[in-house]
Amino acid sequence: MATQLRRVTLWGGPMDGEAFLVTADWDGMYLPVPGEERRAIYEPDTDGDPDRWLHRGWIA
């Protein structure tokens, strides 16, 4: 069986406008940002489109 992929778009923060293909069961990610030691936290918009992931802050 093929893995189902969906396209998510990042809103806000350092990766604003970037898009990724993720598996259907992903519910966010910590992304490395060029020039930063921290990673950006992105999670689905719980009040809107689940394929729009919002910047939620930083993690070391």
Secondary structure, DSSP 4 states (H G I P E B T S, - for coil): -PPPEEEEEEESSTTTT-EEEEETT---EEEE-TT-SSEEEEEE-TTS-TTEEEEEEEE-
